[in-house]
């Protein structure tokens, strides 16, 4: 099993949504199932193909939750190592990327819970290039005559706001607002109902808006 690749830089700029998740169409799923079957039969090169296919999106998800490239790189290695050790348990009841995303989200949340950092992280602790919600960037652009001057400050404020969310709420915001996943897919990954996903998003958005209220008005 090869080391999972790390994108040199995030592929999207401030306020730009990431690509939608890999399609869960029949052909894509058949390809993944074939790679999984080959891996289970001992072909590690097949697992390497899965790593190459899904690492960029997993990296983006982890990074948006940890705000740290070093932590993200380490977590990605651990996640793929666990997935490889657990691949024999995969039975194809869900799409492979749903399965591996579930592993990634749970491991990242556990990592964040164990990471001994103060609740309010200073900007010195945070990578300035973290991705952010397009909705808020666009809102700021309509409330200020100098868009470029305010975007950088908005990024910082959004980053601070994200760190104030609970780990579970940060996860749904990352997957829905930043990675563009539908409610149904997030529900499968987290093992919760779509209604719970919507309620968590509602609460998280309200918290973000409250934190950013003075800046956006």
ABEGO torsion letter per residue (X at the ends): XBBBBBBABBABBBGBBBBBBBBABAAAAAAAAAAAAAAAAGBAAAAAAAAAAAAAAAAAAAAAAAGBAAAAAAAAAAAAAAAAAAAAABAGABBAAAAAAAAAAAAAAAAAAABBBBABBBAAABBAABBBBAAAAAAAAAABABAAAAAAAAAAAAAAAAAABBAAAAAAAAAAAAAGBBAAAAAAAAGBBAAAAAAAAAAAAAAAAAAAAAAAX
